[in-house]
Amino acid sequence: MTDRELDAAGVTDPALREAYRHCRRLNARHGRTYFLATRLLPVERRPAVHALYGFARWADDIVDALGTGAAPARRDAELAALQRELDKGLRDGDSGEPVVRAVADTALRYGIDHAHFADFMAAMRSDLVVTDYAGYADLRRYMHGSAAVIGLQMLPVLGTVVPRETAAPHAAALGVAFQLTNFLRDVGEDLDRGRVYLPADLLAAHGADRALLRWSRDTGRRDLRIVSALKEFEALTRGVYREAAPGLEMLDPVSRPCIRAAFVLYGAILDAVARDGYSVVHRRAVVPRRRRAVVAADGLARVVGARLRARGAGRRPLVRPLGAYDGVRPPVPEGVA
């Protein structure tokens, strides 16, 4: 994390500054699409976003990065240890573990409801034992903790121009839309981890099931029943984006370019899946680099507009001019994650 971001956020303690830098590195490495969008935020708000994402990424890594070869008991113990450290960190506002230290500080600074973290950890624990979902309602219950609460955690950082409870349902829906997009993009990779997030009843309605997905993955052969099910899942996901969309204008104007960019970039993954013939069982769909560059440029233009409007309204400018991001253009990543 740049010293400028930390200085602007009022983070002065050396250990805490390093904790935030660690979270920023996690964000840059694992969430390249969202990292790009975060560069459009006012400089002083970026550390908090990196902390929230870094913590979520760390917990998710315990579930996934250890691989299915790691005994469930080991992963459960790792999550339990993280839960204990998180509870202590949120209670004390500090921790010896860098990621928890940063997220605890962020929660304290922005008054983030601790229940959101509890719900998230419950979802992570369920991933150790639940490998498929009978219906969409079951999946939505899981995604409340794994995705919706991320949007709710973000709201105090982003700020709103309406009462927070008015914007909250849209923020939660956006978190769900992003995760549904990832589920569609990562069908094959999740299958290799032993998980199927496509609801069983949705698959069955098209004559597909887990065994057919496995056969298709193993043989590299396409099946129209799978394609039909994936198309329905795409349509379902686009419906959740429509639920989320009204919330964009409810955000603080200086935060909108960041979330709008993420909204467009994640939505573009759906376009890439369709363009690739719904081949996600076999490979990831990738958003073209040119498309990402266009979205980044539009976001920067919106940042400038928000800055000028803030000046005109007598507000202290919260963002930097176009092209002034630490002396370089924002990175346009090779992949989307």
N, C-alpha and C positions, 0 to 999 in steps of 0.2 A: 504494500500500500504506500502511496506517495506521502511524503511528509506534509504536503499541502492539504491532502484530504484529512489527515489526522489532526493537523493544526486547526483546520476549519471546524472540525467536529469537537474541538476542545479536549482531545485526548492527549494528556501530558505524561502520564506514568509510563516509563520505558517498557515495563513488562506488558502492560496493557496495549501499548502501541504495537509491540511485536505480536501479541495475540491477534490483533486485528489484521496485521500483515499476513499472518498465517491463514486466516479465513479468506483473505483476498486471493491468495495463491490457490486455495481449494476452488474458489469460484472460477478463476481463470482457467484452471486445468480441467475441471469437470463440467462446467456449465457455460460453454463458450457463447452460446446465443444470449443467455441472460447476462453474462458478463459484459457483452457488447452493449446491451440495453442499459445496464447500470451506469455505464460511462456517460449517459445522457442525464443523469440525476444531478441536482445541485451537489457541489463538491462535499459539503458537510454531511450529507445524508448517505453517502456511499458506504462508509465504514459499517453502519448499522445493517445495511442490506447484505454486505459481505458476511457479517457475523451470522445473520439469520440463515443465509444460504449455506455457509460453511458448516454450521451445526447440523443442518438437515442432511448435507452431503456426507458428513462424517458418520452419522447414525445409519444412513442408507448403505454406506460402505461396509459397515459391520455385517449387515444382512446379506449384501451381494458380493462384495469384493473378496471375502474369504472363500466364496465359491461353495458349491453344493458338497464339495469334499470335506468341508469343515463340519464337524459334528454339531447338530442343532444345540446340544448342551453347551458347547463352547461359545457359540454365537449368542445364546440366551444369557450366558454369564457375562459376556462383553456388554450386551445391552443393559443388563441389570447394573453393572458397574457404572455405565454411563448415566443411567437413571439416578443412581445415588449421588453421583457427582453433580448432575444437573440440579437436583433438588437442593443440595447444599449451596450450589452457586447462586441459584435464584433467591434462596433465603438470605444468604450473606452478601450478595452482590459482587462476589469475587470467587476465584477458584485457582488452584494450582495447575489445572489443565487449560492450555491456551484457548481452545475453541469454546469451552464452557465459560472461561473468563470473559471472552468477548461477547458472547450471547447474553450472559448475565448482566453485563454492563449495559448492553443495548436494551434489554428488557427493563432495567431500572430507569434509564434515561427517557425512554418513550412510554413507560407505563403499560407495557404489553401484558395482557392477561396470562398468568401462568398456566391456566387451564388449557391454553392452546398447545403448550409444550407437552403437557400430560397426554393430551389426545394424540399428538404426533407420535410419542413414544409407544403408546398402545398400538397404533397402526404398525409401527416397525416390529413390535413383538409378534403381531399376528402374521406377518410375512414369514416367520419361522415355521409356522404350522399350517397356514392356509395356502393352498396351491392353486385353487380355482374358485369360481363364483357361480352359483346356480343361476342368478339373474342380475339384472342391472341394479335393482334396489340393494342387493347385497354388496355389489361393487361400490355403489354410492356411499353406503355406510362406512366401508373401509376408507374411501377417499376423503371422507370428512376429516379424518386424522392425518392421512398421508398427503393431502393436497389443499383442501379447503382452508385448513387452519394456517397454512403458509400465507395465503392471501390475507387472512385476518391479522396475522402478525405484522404484515407489511403496512397495513393501513395507517397506524400511528406514525410510521416513518414517512410515508408518502404525503400524508395530510389530506384533508378533504375540505370542500366548500359547502358541504351539507353535513347534517349530523352524522356521526360515524355509523350509527346503527342503520341509517338509510343506505349508505354505501356498502355495508358489510355483506349483504347477500350477493352482490355483484362481484365483490372481491373474492369471496369464497368460490363463486362459479368460475372465475378466471383461473384460480388455482386448479380446479377440477378439469377445466378445458385443457390446460397445459399438460396435466398428467394423462388424460385420455389420449392426447396427441402422442405423448411418449409411448403409451401402451400400444397404439397402432403402429408406430414406427418400429418398435422393438419386439414385435411378436416372436420372431425367430430367436432372438437373444434371450428373451424371457423363457421361452420354451426350453432352451438349453439349461436354464437355471432351475427348471422343474416347475415353472409357473405359467398359468394361462389366465390372462386378465380379460379376455373376451368372454362375456357371460355365456354359460353353457346353453341357456335357452335360446339365445340369439344364434349361436352356432347351429343348434338343432333345427331351428326354423329354416335353415338353408341346407339341411342334410349333412352338416359337418359336425365334427367333434374333436376332442383332444387327440385321439388316435390318428385321425386324418391329418391334423396339423403336423404331428410327429412324422408320419409317413412322407408328407410333402417336404418337410425340412430335411429328412434323411436321404431322400431320393433326388431332391432338386426338381421334382416335377410339380407342375401347376395343377390345380383342380378348380373348376368353375364354382363349385359349392363354397370353397374357401373365399374366392374372390367376391362372391355374392354377399357372404357374411361380413367381409371387410368393408364393403361398400355401405352396408347398413350401419356398421360401427362408425364409419366416417361421418355419415349423415347425423348420427346421434351426437357425435362430438361437435359438429358444426352448430347443432342446436344449443349446446352449452355455451359456445362462444356468443351466440345471440343473447343468452341470458346475461352474460358478463358485460356485453358492450355498453349498456347505458352507464355503467360505473366509471367509464373513462372520463366523462365530463364532470364527474363528482369529485375527482381528485384535485388537489392543489395544482394550479396551472403549470408550475415549474416541475412537477412530477409527471405530468401527462406524457411528455415525449418519451420517457423511459418505458412506461407501461404500454403506450401505443406501439412502440417499436417491438416490444416483446410479443404483443398481441398479433401484430402483422407477421413477424418472423415465425412464430409457432404455427399460425394459420397456414403459412406457406409450406410447412412440412406436410400438411394434408394435401396440398396441391401437388407436392413432389411425389407423395405416395400414389396418387391417382395417375400422375404422368408416367410413373414407373410400372404401371399395370398392376398395382396392388401386389407387388412381389415381396412384401415385407417378411414373409415366412423365410425367405432366402437371403435377403440383404436389406440394409438400411436404405431408405430414400434420403437424398441429400438436396437441400435447397441450393440452387445455383449461386455461385459467388456474386454474379452481377446483381441478382435480386437482393442479396444481403447488403451490397454496397448502396443500392438505391434506397433501401430502408434506413440505413445508417445516415445517408445524406439528408433524407427527409427529417429524420429525428433531430439532426443538428440544426436544420433550419427552424424547426419548431422550438428548439432550445433558445435560439436567438430571438424569436418572436416573443416567447414568454419573458425573456429578460427585458426586452424593450417595453413590453406592456407593464411589467413590474416597476420599471423606472418611471413610466408615465403615471402610474398610480401612486408614486411616492414610496414604493416598497424598496427595501434594500435589495440590490441585485443578488441572486442566489446562484447564478450560473455564469459560465465564462463564454466569451465570444466564439463564434464558429472557428474551428481549427486551433483553439488554444488549449486543447486537452494535453497537458503535460508536455507541450512542445511537439507532439506527434498527432497524426490522424488516429482515430479510434481503430483498433484492429478489426479486420474483417476475417473471421476465422474460416479455416478450410472446411470444417464440418459443422454440423448442428447438433447440439447436445442439450 
